[in-house]
Each structure stands twice: as structure tokens, then as C-alpha cells.
Amino acid sequence: MDKQKITALQNIFSSRLDTLSHLLEVAETHFANDVESLLQRRIAPDMLPFGTQIAFTCDQPHNFTLWCRGQSTKNLNPNIASLTEARNLISATQDLLASINITDAKLSETKRLELGQGLYLELSGLSYVDDFLIPNFYFHLTTAYDIMRMAGAPIGKRDFMRHLAPLAESSIR
């Protein structure tokens, strides 16, 4: 994995965090009188609520950046109490993500992930990114989107895939 892949990953994380910010704007408009309830909504009783999905979405680029800096990874506070707090978390994560400046050597290191209950994973840098960070990032982003859809927010695929909007062209002349 080279510097080019890291730059691409920074762009993916940042643009999808922009999508999450957009979803929060829709939530603020659509659920203006009941934002607190939205933050506690879940898809299923054993799944985490909307606010936690936002924090867990941010955890992936946050921990990636800490790892790239040679620092210990640490998950963010999962108890999001307001959309303002959620927006601030997204913004801080994007700022942190923009600060990455690493060498290729870091990417060949092994990353140990503590899973709790005495379990852990040891992954190569490439596997850490491709098999752990990216799937978790999209899982929590998609779950946040799904909770909003389930709650009745007027969002669709265009909202989720906003990162492609600048690339859209018209065939109508």
C-alpha cells in the first residue's frame, strides 16, 4: 500500500463524512421537534442507536489517523447527545484525517486489534484498512442512513452517494 492509497482513503473517509453531515442536516430539518428521539432510534433492539452509529462511523477514520501517527487507537465517546455534538465530532474527525503524513513503512506494520474477552486480531496494514476499517466504516454509515430512512426522513440513494454528484454529466442537449 502506498501514499497514493492513503490519499485515496483520506478522500473516501472525508467525502463520506460529508455525506453523514448532509444526513444530519436533513435530520435537523425533518426531525426538528424530535431530534433527541431520533438519536435513540435503532433498527433492531440489539443494535446500537443512531447517535452511536454516528460515533462509530467516525471511529474508523479517527483510529486510522491515530494508527498512522503511531499513537494508540481509542474509540470515541459513543453517547452522542445532540446533532450539534455529532456535527462537531464529524468536523473534528475530518480535521484529524487531513493531518495524516506517513511513510510507506508504516503501512507494512502489523496492527493488533483488541476485541475484548481475551480475543484479538493481528492484521497487516493493508488488511487493517481493507478488511476492518472500510467495512466497519460503511456498516455504521449505512446503519445511520437506514435508521433515518426507517424513521421517515426524505432521503434516498442520491443523498447516500453524494460523492458522485460532481462527476454526473447530462446526455440531454
C-alpha positions as CSV (number, residue, x, y, z in Angstrom):
1,M,0.0,0.0,0.0
2,D,1.5,3.3,-0.9
3,K,1.0,7.0,-0.3
4,Q,-1.5,7.1,-3.2
5,K,-3.7,4.6,-1.5
6,I,-3.6,6.6,1.8
7,T,-4.6,9.8,0.0
8,A,-7.5,7.9,-1.7
9,L,-8.5,6.5,1.7
10,Q,-8.4,10.0,3.2
11,N,-10.7,11.2,0.3
12,I,-13.1,8.3,0.8
13,F,-13.4,8.9,4.5
14,S,-13.7,12.6,4.2
15,S,-16.3,12.6,1.4
16,R,-18.4,10.0,3.2
17,L,-18.2,12.0,6.4
18,D,-19.6,14.9,4.2
19,T,-22.4,12.6,3.4
20,L,-23.0,11.9,7.1
21,S,-23.0,15.7,7.7
22,H,-25.6,16.1,5.0
23,L,-27.8,13.4,6.6
24,L,-27.6,15.3,9.8
25,E,-28.8,18.5,8.1
26,V,-31.8,16.5,6.7
27,A,-32.4,15.1,10.2
28,E,-32.3,18.6,11.8
29,T,-34.9,19.8,9.3
30,H,-37.1,16.8,9.2
31,F,-37.0,15.9,12.9
32,A,-36.7,19.4,14.3
33,N,-39.1,18.8,17.1
34,D,-37.9,15.3,17.9
35,V,-34.1,15.1,17.3
36,E,-33.5,13.5,20.7
37,S,-35.8,10.7,19.9
38,L,-34.0,10.2,16.5
39,L,-30.6,9.9,18.3
40,Q,-32.0,6.9,20.3
41,R,-33.7,5.1,17.4
42,R,-32.5,1.7,16.4
43,I,-33.1,-0.7,13.5
44,A,-33.4,-3.6,15.9
45,P,-33.4,-3.9,19.7
46,D,-29.9,-5.5,19.8
47,M,-28.4,-2.8,17.5
48,L,-26.9,0.5,18.7
49,P,-28.8,3.7,18.3
50,F,-28.4,6.4,15.6
51,G,-26.2,8.6,17.8
52,T,-23.8,5.7,18.4
53,Q,-23.8,4.8,14.7
54,I,-22.5,8.4,14.0
55,A,-19.7,8.0,16.6
56,F,-18.8,4.5,15.3
57,T,-18.7,5.8,11.7
58,C,-16.2,8.5,12.9
59,D,-14.2,5.9,14.9
60,Q,-12.8,4.3,11.7
61,P,-11.0,7.4,10.2
62,H,-10.2,8.6,13.7
63,N,-8.4,5.4,14.7
64,F,-6.8,5.1,11.3
65,T,-5.3,8.5,11.7
66,L,-4.0,7.7,15.2
67,W,-2.5,4.4,13.9
68,C,-0.8,6.3,11.1
69,R,0.7,8.7,13.6
70,G,2.0,5.8,15.7
71,Q,-0.4,6.5,18.5
72,S,-2.7,4.1,20.4
73,T,-6.2,3.9,18.9
74,K,-9.1,4.8,21.1
75,N,-12.8,4.7,20.2
76,L,-14.7,8.0,20.5
77,N,-17.5,8.5,23.1
78,P,-20.5,6.7,21.7
79,N,-23.0,8.7,23.6
80,I,-24.0,11.5,21.2
81,A,-26.5,13.8,22.9
82,S,-27.2,16.3,20.1
83,L,-26.9,16.8,16.4
84,T,-24.5,19.7,17.2
85,E,-22.3,17.3,19.1
86,A,-22.5,14.9,16.1
87,R,-21.6,17.6,13.6
88,N,-18.6,18.7,15.8
89,L,-17.4,15.1,16.0
90,I,-17.6,14.7,12.2
91,S,-15.7,18.0,11.7
92,A,-13.0,17.1,14.3
93,T,-12.6,13.7,12.6
94,Q,-12.2,15.3,9.2
95,D,-9.6,17.8,10.6
96,L,-7.7,14.9,12.2
97,L,-7.9,12.9,9.0
98,A,-6.4,15.7,7.0
99,S,-3.4,15.8,9.2
100,I,-2.1,12.3,8.1
101,N,1.5,12.4,6.9
102,I,3.1,8.9,6.9
103,T,5.6,6.8,5.1
104,D,5.0,3.5,3.3
105,A,6.9,1.7,6.0
106,K,4.1,2.3,8.5
107,L,1.7,0.5,6.2
108,S,3.6,-2.7,6.3
109,E,3.4,-2.9,10.1
110,T,1.2,-5.3,11.9
111,K,-1.9,-3.9,13.7
112,R,-3.2,-5.6,16.7
113,L,-6.9,-5.1,17.5
114,E,-8.1,-6.0,20.9
115,L,-11.6,-7.5,20.6
116,G,-12.4,-7.9,24.3
117,Q,-12.8,-11.1,26.3
118,G,-9.2,-12.0,25.6
119,L,-9.6,-12.1,21.8
120,Y,-7.6,-10.1,19.3
121,L,-6.7,-9.8,15.7
122,E,-3.3,-9.2,14.2
123,L,-3.6,-7.7,10.7
124,S,-1.2,-6.3,8.2
125,G,-1.6,-2.6,7.5
126,L,-3.4,-3.4,4.2
127,S,-5.7,-5.9,5.9
128,Y,-6.4,-3.5,8.7
129,V,-7.6,-0.9,6.1
130,D,-9.3,-3.2,3.6
131,D,-10.8,-5.9,5.9
132,F,-11.5,-3.9,9.1
133,L,-11.7,-0.2,8.7
134,I,-13.6,0.2,5.4
135,P,-16.2,-2.5,6.1
136,N,-16.9,-1.1,9.6
137,F,-17.0,2.5,8.3
138,Y,-19.6,1.6,5.7
139,F,-21.5,-0.6,8.1
140,H,-22.1,2.2,10.6
141,L,-22.6,4.9,7.9
142,T,-25.2,2.7,6.2
143,T,-26.9,1.8,9.5
144,A,-27.2,5.5,10.3
145,Y,-28.7,6.1,6.9
146,D,-31.1,3.2,7.4
147,I,-32.3,4.4,10.8
148,M,-33.1,7.8,9.2
149,R,-35.0,6.1,6.3
150,M,-36.9,3.9,8.8
151,A,-37.8,7.0,10.8
152,G,-39.3,8.6,7.7
153,A,-36.6,11.0,6.6
154,P,-36.9,12.2,3.0
155,I,-33.6,10.7,1.8
156,G,-32.6,8.3,-0.9
157,K,-29.7,6.9,-2.8
158,R,-28.7,10.4,-4.1
159,D,-28.2,11.5,-0.5
160,F,-26.1,8.5,0.3
161,M,-23.9,8.7,-2.8
162,R,-23.4,12.5,-2.9
163,H,-19.7,12.0,-3.5
164,L,-20.6,11.1,-7.1
165,A,-22.6,14.3,-7.8
166,P,-19.6,16.3,-9.1
167,L,-19.0,13.5,-11.7
168,A,-22.5,13.4,-13.1
169,E,-23.0,14.5,-16.6
170,S,-26.1,15.1,-18.7
171,S,-26.8,13.3,-22.0
172,I,-29.6,15.8,-22.7
173,R,-28.6,18.5,-25.1
